[in-house]
Amino acid sequence: MSDDVANINVSGIKYFYSLFGFTIYIIKKWMKLGRFYPFAFYSYYFFDFIQSRLIYKIIILLTTVIDALLIYKIIKKILDEKTAIISLIIFPLFCTLSATYIPPLYSQHMLIQIMFAECLLALYLTISYMEEGKIWKIVIASLLYAFALCTYEISFTFIFLFVLIYFYFNKSNSIWPIYFVFISITTVNIFLRLFMVERISHTKVNLNFIIVLKTFFSQLTGSFPIIRYFVETKEKGLFIFQISWWESLIIFFWCLVTGHIIYHSSLDNKKNQKRNLIFLTIFGAYLTFAPAALTSLSQAHQGEISLGIGYFTFLISSFGMAILLSVIIQLCNNKKIVLIVILPIMLISGTLNSINARVTIEKYYRNTAIRDLIKRSVKNNILSDITDNDIIIDSTKEITHTYLTSMYSKFAHRKIHVISEDEYINSDRKNIKISFFDEYFHDFNIKGKIYRVEYKLL
């Protein structure tokens, strides 16, 4: 799904060019668009190594769990363990299992999870440094933040949280290494914008207040299971009763365990508890609103995000909302009232999330059907007679023409030249430019046979 549809096929390029050279080309291309995030393209090597989609989905899940554990460690260090546990267990209330515009729990090569983990670990080490004064912790924290800044731009907003930590502890320990990497990488980005950029991509800003506000609200609520459900219902005409017994059992135990933890939880009697609560509230609120605010300023995203369709940075906002709700729950004296309110919401949310996940699985199989058909056909030696001098014209409209060649070559483990029907019609029929991911071309002179692939619905 999303960018993975292209990136998962990139390993086929190595039969034509160096994968390293292609990666450098893509990094330079994005620099000319005003974006500097070179570490984001680890995905090419990742997909070249990981071929199993099941293993890939498991790794995505594990990286999300790592984010959750880091959130847990930070909350536990600032406030207490019970609040940390509550924030994690209610997280599914705010994060849909549906495939939205770019779904972080299903795709995007763990980009947001890895960037978020880098920032969270850097924040945790900075807190430890402020408490203990060990220099190596702030050095590692600075390196992690530098990696995050070079992985995805949303990490720039996290500088506020480092400043918040500094003033919260109010100690003489300096965090100048954090400021240094932030200023250095920011300077690189400004330089690119001023002197190297050819055209602005998703970084172009539109400050129209109404459009920004509408996009902000849609982005903030885009991960809510209940909102996403109504979008899916409108599209598919689903009913709430489409849920299996084992899904119902999981939801029941989720509600049961959550209810038990909330009912028996209370804030630990720690020193400066009020100050700790204020810090955690600001921390959670910033994680909630900052990513949505930054995303809502993008002119490109303003045209793509709508109610129930959120950009993948909503994963960070979902954690932020879980933190805020956990603080509110802990501040409530009457836990019975809390449970009367929250358990029905959890029951509804869990049910709708199960339905959303079912729709996503259907979309997933539909989107990968042609790709899997090509893969099975290649494994059955359908291309055994095709040589480096031949070319295939693929008639499908379901797969973007810019990675047909890399996909076929990946499955065949050798050079296979493929173009779309439209590309062939618009060419001079002899000298062909074969596309690799939009602007990366391979010149090919047809010296052999021309084959055509057609798809028929059975």
C-alpha positions in Angstrom: 0.0 0.0 0.0 1.0 3.6 -0.5 4.7 4.2 -1.3 5.4 0.5 -0.6 3.7 -0.4 -3.9 6.7 1.2 -5.7 9.5 0.6 -3.1 8.8 -3.1 -2.7 9.8 -3.6 -6.4 12.9 -1.4 -6.3 15.3 -4.4 -6.0 14.6 -5.2 -9.7 16.6 -2.1 -10.6 19.8 -3.7 -9.5 19.7 -5.8 -12.7 20.2 -2.6 -14.6 22.0 -0.2 -12.3 23.6 -0.1 -8.9 21.1 0.0 -6.1 23.4 2.4 -4.3 23.6 4.7 -7.3 19.8 4.7 -7.7 19.5 5.6 -4.0 21.9 8.5 -4.4 20.0 9.7 -7.4 16.6 9.7 -5.5 18.2 11.6 -2.6 19.5 14.2 -5.0 16.1 14.4 -6.7 14.3 15.1 -3.4 17.0 17.7 -2.5 16.1 19.5 -5.7 12.5 19.5 -4.5 13.5 21.2 -1.2 13.5 18.1 1.0 16.6 16.6 2.7 15.8 13.3 4.4 18.5 10.8 3.1 18.0 8.2 5.8 14.4 7.6 4.7 15.7 5.6 1.7 16.9 2.7 3.8 13.6 1.2 2.4 15.3 0.2 -0.8 17.8 -2.1 0.9 15.2 -3.2 3.4 12.8 -4.5 0.7 15.8 -6.0 -1.2 16.5 -8.1 1.9 13.0 -8.7 3.2 10.9 -10.4 0.5 8.1 -11.8 2.7 5.1 -9.5 3.2 4.2 -11.4 6.4 7.6 -10.7 7.9 7.3 -7.1 6.8 4.0 -6.6 8.5 5.3 -8.3 11.7 8.3 -5.9 11.6 5.9 -2.9 11.3 4.0 -4.2 14.3 7.2 -4.6 16.3 8.4 -1.1 15.5 5.0 0.3 16.6 5.4 -1.7 19.9 8.9 -0.2 20.4 7.3 3.3 20.0 4.7 2.3 22.6 7.4 1.0 25.0 9.4 4.2 24.7 6.2 6.2 25.5 5.7 4.0 28.5 9.3 4.6 29.7 9.0 8.4 29.4 5.6 8.5 31.3 6.9 6.1 34.0 9.9 8.3 34.5 8.0 11.5 34.7 4.8 10.5 36.5 4.1 6.8 37.3 3.8 3.3 35.9 0.0 3.0 36.2 -0.6 6.1 34.0 1.9 4.7 31.5 0.1 1.4 31.3 -3.3 3.1 30.9 -2.0 5.3 28.0 -0.9 2.3 26.1 -3.9 0.1 26.7 -6.3 2.8 25.5 -4.2 3.7 22.4 -6.4 1.7 20.0 -9.2 4.1 20.8 -7.4 6.7 18.7 -5.7 4.7 16.0 -7.7 3.0 13.3 -6.8 -0.4 11.8 -8.2 0.8 8.5 -6.0 1.7 5.5 -6.4 5.5 5.4 -4.7 7.8 2.9 -1.2 6.5 3.9 -1.7 3.9 6.7 1.3 3.7 9.1 0.2 0.3 10.6 0.3 -1.4 7.2 2.8 0.4 5.0 5.3 3.2 4.5 8.3 0.9 5.5 8.0 1.9 9.2 9.1 5.4 8.3 7.0 7.2 10.9 7.7 4.6 13.6 11.4 4.7 13.1 11.6 8.5 13.1 9.3 8.6 16.2 11.4 6.0 18.0 14.6 8.0 17.3 13.0 11.1 18.8 11.5 9.3 21.8 14.7 7.6 22.7 16.5 10.9 22.3 14.0 12.5 24.6 14.3 9.7 27.1 18.1 9.9 27.1 17.9 13.7 27.5 15.7 13.3 30.6 18.2 10.8 32.0 21.1 13.2 31.2 19.3 16.1 33.0 18.8 13.8 36.1 22.3 12.1 36.1 24.5 14.5 34.2 26.2 11.7 32.1 27.6 13.3 29.0 27.4 10.2 26.9 23.6 10.2 27.1 23.2 13.7 25.6 25.7 12.8 22.9 23.8 9.7 21.9 20.5 11.7 22.2 21.9 14.3 19.8 23.0 11.6 17.3 19.5 10.0 17.4 17.9 13.4 16.9 20.2 14.1 13.9 19.1 10.7 12.4 15.5 11.6 13.0 15.9 15.0 11.3 17.4 13.2 8.3 14.6 10.6 8.3 11.5 12.7 8.1 10.7 16.4 8.5 8.0 16.1 11.2 10.9 15.5 13.6 11.8 19.3 13.4 8.8 20.0 15.6 10.3 17.9 18.4 12.8 20.6 19.3 10.1 22.1 21.4 10.0 19.0 23.6 13.7 19.1 24.2 13.4 22.8 25.3 10.4 21.7 27.5 12.6 19.1 29.2 15.4 21.6 29.8 13.1 24.1 31.5 11.2 21.3 33.4 14.3 20.1 35.1 15.7 23.6 35.6 19.3 22.4 36.0 22.6 23.7 34.9 23.1 20.7 32.5 23.3 22.1 29.0 21.7 20.5 26.0 23.7 22.4 23.4 24.5 19.3 21.3 20.7 19.0 20.6 20.6 22.6 19.5 23.7 22.2 17.4 22.3 19.3 15.3 19.0 21.1 15.0 20.5 24.3 13.8 23.0 22.5 11.5 20.4 20.4 9.7 17.9 23.3 9.6 20.7 25.4 7.9 21.2 22.6 5.3 17.5 22.6 4.5 17.3 26.4 4.2 20.4 26.4 1.9 18.7 23.8 -0.3 15.5 25.9 -0.5 17.4 29.1 -1.4 20.0 27.8 -3.8 19.3 24.3 -5.1 15.5 23.8 -5.3 14.0 23.4 -8.8 10.4 23.1 -7.7 8.6 22.8 -4.4 6.8 19.5 -3.7 4.8 18.7 -0.5 6.7 21.5 1.2 4.8 24.3 -0.4 2.7 26.1 2.2 -0.8 27.4 1.9 -2.0 29.6 4.8 -5.6 30.0 3.8 -7.2 29.9 7.3 -10.4 28.0 6.4 -8.5 25.3 4.4 -5.8 24.9 7.1 -8.5 24.6 9.8 -10.5 22.0 7.8 -7.3 20.0 7.0 -6.2 20.2 10.6 -9.5 18.8 11.9 -9.5 16.0 9.3 -5.9 15.1 10.1 -6.5 15.2 13.9 -9.6 12.9 13.7 -8.4 10.9 10.7 -7.3 8.0 12.8 -10.5 7.7 14.9 -12.0 4.2 14.3 -15.6 5.6 14.5 -15.0 8.3 11.9 -13.1 5.9 9.6 -16.0 3.4 9.9 -18.5 5.8 8.6 -16.3 6.5 5.6 -16.0 2.8 4.9 -19.7 2.3 5.3 -20.4 5.0 2.8 -18.0 3.4 0.4 -18.9 -0.3 1.0 -22.2 -0.4 2.6 -20.9 -2.5 5.6 -22.9 -3.5 8.7 -21.8 -3.5 12.2 -22.6 -7.2 12.6 -19.8 -8.3 10.3 -17.5 -9.4 13.1 -16.3 -12.9 14.1 -16.5 -14.5 17.5 -12.8 -14.4 18.1 -12.7 -10.7 17.3 -15.5 -10.2 19.8 -13.5 -12.2 22.4 -10.5 -10.0 21.9 -12.5 -6.8 22.3 -14.2 -8.3 25.4 -10.9 -9.1 27.1 -9.4 -5.7 26.0 -12.4 -3.9 27.8 -12.1 -6.3 30.8 -8.4 -5.8 31.3 -8.6 -2.0 30.8 -11.5 -1.7 33.2 -9.6 -3.7 35.9 -6.5 -1.5 35.5 -8.4 1.8 35.5 -10.6 0.8 38.5 -7.6 -0.1 40.6 -5.3 2.7 39.5 -4.4 5.8 41.4 -1.6 8.3 41.1 1.5 7.5 43.1 2.3 9.9 45.8 5.4 11.4 44.3 7.1 14.6 45.0 6.2 17.5 42.6 3.2 15.5 41.3 1.3 18.6 40.1 4.3 19.8 38.2 4.8 16.4 36.7 1.1 16.3 35.6 1.5 19.7 33.9 4.6 18.5 32.1 3.0 15.3 30.9 -0.2 17.2 29.8 1.9 19.6 27.7 3.9 16.7 26.3 0.8 14.8 25.3 -0.9 17.9 23.9 2.1 18.7 21.8 2.3 15.2 20.4 -1.4 15.5 19.6 -1.5 18.8 17.9 2.0 19.6 16.4 2.0 16.8 13.7 -1.5 17.7 12.6 -0.7 21.4 12.5 2.4 21.0 10.4 0.6 18.6 8.0 -2.3 21.0 7.6 -0.1 23.7 6.2 1.1 21.6 3.3 -0.7 22.6 0.1 -0.4 19.1 -1.3 -1.9 17.5 1.8 -4.7 20.0 1.9 -5.9 18.6 -1.4 -5.6 15.0 -0.3 -6.8 14.9 3.3 -10.5 14.8 4.1 -12.7 13.6 6.9 -11.7 10.0 7.7 -8.7 10.3 5.4 -5.6 11.2 7.4 -1.9 11.4 6.6 0.3 8.8 8.3 1.7 11.2 10.9 -1.6 10.7 12.8 0.2 7.8 14.5 2.0 10.4 16.7 -1.2 12.3 17.4 -2.9 9.0 18.5 -0.2 8.4 21.1 -0.5 12.0 22.2 -4.3 11.7 22.7 -3.8 8.4 24.6 -1.4 10.2 27.0 -3.9 13.1 27.5 -6.8 10.7 28.2 -4.7 8.7 30.7 -3.9 11.8 32.6 -7.6 12.8 32.7 -8.5 9.3 33.9 -6.0 9.4 36.7 -7.2 12.8 37.8 -10.8 11.6 38.2 -11.6 10.5 41.7 -14.6 8.4 40.8 -13.3 5.5 38.7 -16.8 4.0 38.4 -18.0 7.0 36.4 -14.9 6.8 34.3 -15.6 3.1 33.5 -19.3 3.8 32.7 -18.2 6.4 30.1 -15.1 4.8 28.6 -16.0 1.0 28.5 -19.0 1.5 26.0 -16.7 3.7 23.9 -14.1 1.0 23.9 -16.6 -1.6 23.0 -17.9 0.4 20.0 -14.4 1.5 18.9 -13.0 -2.1 19.1 -15.9 -3.4 17.0 -15.6 -0.7 14.4 -11.8 -1.2 14.3 -12.4 -4.9 13.5 -14.7 -4.0 10.6 -12.2 -1.4 9.4 -9.4 -4.0 9.4 -11.6 -6.4 7.5 -12.1 -3.8 4.8 -8.4 -3.0 4.6 -7.6 -6.7 4.1 -10.1 -6.8 1.2 -8.5 -3.8 -0.3 -5.0 -5.2 0.2 -5.8 -8.5 -1.6 -7.5 -6.5 -4.4 -4.5 -4.2 -4.8 -2.0 -7.0 -4.9 -3.9 -9.4 -7.0 -2.3 -8.5 -10.3 1.2 -8.3 -8.8 0.8 -11.8 -7.3 -0.5 -13.1 -10.7 2.6 -11.8 -12.4 4.8 -13.3 -9.7 3.2 -16.7 -10.0 3.4 -16.6 -13.8 7.1 -15.7 -13.7 7.8 -18.5 -11.2 6.1 -20.9 -13.7 8.6 -19.9 -16.3 6.3 -17.9 -18.5 9.2 -15.6 -19.3 11.7 -18.3 -20.0 11.9 -17.6 -23.7 12.3 -13.8 -23.3 15.8 -12.4 -23.8 17.5 -9.1 -23.0 16.7 -7.8 -26.5 13.0 -8.4 -26.2 10.3 -6.2 -24.7 7.0 -6.8 -23.0 4.0 -4.5 -23.4 1.8 -4.8 -20.3 -1.8 -3.8 -20.8 -2.8 -3.4 -17.1 -4.0 -0.1 -15.8 -3.8 -1.2 -12.2 0.0 -0.9 -11.9 1.9 2.3 -12.4 4.0 2.0 -15.5 7.1 3.5 -13.8 7.9 0.3 -11.9 6.7 -2.4 -14.3 10.3 -3.2 -15.4 11.7 -3.4 -11.9 8.8 -5.6 -10.8 9.2 -8.1 -13.6 13.0 -8.1 -13.2 12.7 -8.7 -9.5 10.5 -11.7 -9.9 12.6 -13.1 -12.8 16.0 -12.3 -11.1 17.3 -10.9 -14.4 16.7 -8.1 -16.9 13.2 -7.9 -18.3 12.2 -4.8 -20.3 8.6 -3.9 -19.8 6.6 -0.8 -20.7 2.9 0.1 -20.6 0.7 0.1 -23.6 0.4 3.9 -23.6 4.2 4.3 -23.4 4.6 2.1 -26.4 1.9 3.9 -28.4 3.6 7.3 -27.7 7.1 6.0 -28.5 8.8 5.8 -31.9 8.5 2.0 -31.6 12.3 1.5 -31.7 14.0 3.7 -29.2 12.2 3.3 -25.9 12.7 5.1 -22.6 11.8 2.7 -19.9 10.8 4.4 -16.7 12.2 3.7 -13.2 10.2 5.6 -10.6 9.1 8.7 -12.6 12.3 10.5 -13.7 14.9 7.7 -13.8 15.1 6.4 -17.4 16.7 3.5 -19.1 17.2 3.8 -22.9 16.4 0.7 -24.8 16.6 -0.2 -28.5 14.3 -3.0 -29.5 16.4 -5.6 -31.2 14.3 -8.7 -30.4 10.7 -9.7 -30.2 7.8 -7.7 -28.8 5.4 -9.5 -26.4 2.1 -8.3 -25.1 0.6 -9.2 -21.7 -3.2 -9.1 -21.3 -5.4 -9.7 -18.3 -8.9 -11.3 -18.5 -11.4 -11.3 -15.7 -12.5 -14.9 -15.0 
